[in-house]
Amino acid sequence: MTYVYNESTAVVGPLAAFAEPHTYDLCEPHARTLTAPRGWDVVRHEGEFEPPPPTTDDLVALAEAVREAARPAPRPPEDDDPQAHATGRRGHLRVIPPNR
């Protein structure tokens, strides 16, 4: 879906084969029931809404995501100082030692 503001028109068609700014992919039920503001026209693609064929960009993005997930997390350097490990931080969580 995209909008043509100067013509007050919403255009609903098949899914895009590649990303374009100011366009939005809708699921089929929403594409079929979309309404526009009062005074606007809606131009709809007549026919079936079929998903676009996969592109090499999709496959490369999937491969990169799998590689990133498989990478081991970096380990902090080991310190011999026991006080250095009194509190730790991992991501957004903190480990606080119990009161002694």
GIJORA-V775401 format. One record per helix or strand of 3 or more residues. SS is the DSSP state (@ for helix, = for strand). FROM is the first residue (numbers start at 1). LEN is the number of residues. If there is no record, write none. Layout:
ss->SS from->FROM len->LEN
ss->SS from->FROM len->LEN
This chain:
ss->= from->2 len->3
ss->@ from->5 len->3
ss->= from->9 len->4
ss->@ from->28 len->6
ss->= from->41 len->4
ss->@ from->56 len->15
ss->@ from->82 len->4
ss->= from->87 len->4
ss->= from->93 len->4
